[in-house]
Amino acid sequence: MSRDKLFLIQPGFEDPAHPGQFFVCPDCNAIEGLLASFPLLAASLEVERLPFSRPRRAVAELLGDAHQSLPVLVFAGDDGGPSDAESANGRRFVSSPTRILELLAKRNGFPRLHR
């Protein structure tokens, strides 16, 4: 991977536990809003949207079966990421939605969160 990779759940998914109803992941949706608001900045990283159902092979191949929760930001192979990043299968990543938004601002030029 030459760029950081962001994995999100595809919006508008159906949960088998609730047939006929459609959902969005609230954490992923907040990040989707940022990406949609700043499409030129979004081009600085790879974004992959995955189905709600597991297994989520694309993530499992990078981080292992135990790390399929989304959203997740996986750092490029030549960059170890921040000191608070987790590690699996030789990859560094963060899965906290707030931390992902902070890192998108710091690493990719997105506006910072205002609290």
C-alpha positions as CSV (number, residue, x, y, z in Angstrom):
1,M,0.0,0.0,0.0
2,S,1.5,3.3,-1.0
3,R,-1.3,5.4,0.7
4,D,-3.3,5.2,3.9
5,K,-6.4,3.1,3.4
6,L,-9.7,3.9,5.0
7,F,-12.4,1.1,5.2
8,L,-16.0,2.1,5.7
9,I,-19.3,0.2,5.7
10,Q,-21.4,0.8,2.5
11,P,-24.2,3.1,3.5
12,G,-27.8,1.9,3.0
13,F,-27.1,-1.7,4.1
14,E,-29.7,-4.2,5.3
15,D,-29.1,-6.1,8.6
16,P,-30.4,-9.7,8.4
17,A,-31.7,-9.2,12.0
18,H,-34.1,-6.5,10.7
19,P,-35.3,-7.6,7.2
20,G,-36.6,-4.9,5.0
21,Q,-35.0,-2.0,6.9
22,F,-32.0,-0.1,5.7
23,F,-29.3,1.4,7.9
24,V,-26.1,3.5,7.9
25,C,-23.2,3.1,10.3
26,P,-23.2,6.4,12.3
27,D,-19.4,6.4,12.7
28,C,-18.8,5.6,9.0
29,N,-21.4,8.2,8.0
30,A,-19.7,11.0,9.9
31,I,-16.5,10.2,8.0
32,E,-18.5,9.9,4.7
33,G,-19.7,13.4,5.3
34,L,-16.2,14.7,5.6
35,L,-15.1,12.9,2.4
36,A,-18.0,14.2,0.4
37,S,-17.4,17.8,1.6
38,F,-13.7,17.7,0.5
39,P,-13.4,15.4,-2.5
40,L,-10.0,16.7,-3.6
41,L,-8.6,15.8,-0.2
42,A,-10.3,12.5,-0.2
43,A,-8.3,11.6,-3.3
44,S,-5.1,11.6,-1.1
45,L,-6.1,8.2,0.5
46,E,-7.6,5.0,-0.6
47,V,-11.2,4.5,0.5
48,E,-12.9,1.1,0.3
49,R,-16.6,0.6,1.2
50,L,-17.5,-2.9,2.3
51,P,-20.8,-4.7,2.9
52,F,-22.1,-4.8,6.4
53,S,-22.0,-8.6,6.5
54,R,-18.9,-10.5,7.7
55,P,-16.4,-11.8,6.9
56,R,-15.0,-8.5,5.6
57,R,-12.2,-10.2,3.6
58,A,-10.5,-7.0,2.5
59,V,-9.9,-6.0,6.1
60,A,-9.2,-9.5,7.4
61,E,-6.5,-10.0,4.7
62,L,-4.7,-6.9,6.0
63,L,-5.4,-7.1,9.8
64,G,-6.6,-10.6,10.5
65,D,-10.0,-12.0,11.3
66,A,-10.1,-10.4,14.8
67,H,-10.0,-6.8,13.3
68,Q,-13.0,-6.5,11.0
69,S,-14.8,-3.7,12.8
70,L,-15.3,-0.6,10.8
71,P,-14.4,2.2,10.3
72,V,-10.7,1.5,10.3
73,L,-7.7,3.5,8.9
74,V,-4.7,1.4,7.9
75,F,-1.5,3.2,7.5
76,A,0.7,2.8,4.4
77,G,3.4,0.2,4.5
78,D,6.2,2.7,4.7
79,D,4.6,4.7,7.5
80,G,4.1,3.3,11.0
81,G,1.4,5.7,11.8
82,P,1.0,7.5,15.1
83,S,2.3,6.1,18.4
84,D,-1.2,5.3,19.6
85,A,-2.0,3.1,16.5
86,E,-2.7,-0.6,17.1
87,S,-0.8,-3.3,15.2
88,A,-1.8,-6.6,13.6
89,N,-0.2,-8.7,10.8
90,G,2.7,-6.1,10.5
91,R,0.2,-3.3,9.8
92,R,-0.6,-0.3,12.0
93,F,-4.1,1.0,12.2
94,V,-6.7,3.0,14.2
95,S,-10.3,2.2,14.6
96,S,-11.6,5.0,16.8
97,P,-13.9,7.2,14.6
98,T,-12.8,10.4,16.5
99,R,-9.1,9.5,16.1
100,I,-9.6,8.7,12.4
101,L,-11.1,12.2,11.9
102,E,-8.2,13.8,13.8
103,L,-5.7,11.9,11.7
104,L,-7.4,12.7,8.4
105,A,-7.0,16.4,9.4
106,K,-3.3,16.0,10.4
107,R,-2.2,13.7,7.6
108,N,-4.4,14.6,4.7
109,G,-5.3,18.3,5.2
110,F,-8.9,17.9,6.1
111,P,-10.4,20.5,8.4
112,R,-10.0,19.7,12.1
113,L,-12.8,18.8,14.4
114,H,-14.2,21.8,16.4
115,R,-15.3,21.0,19.9
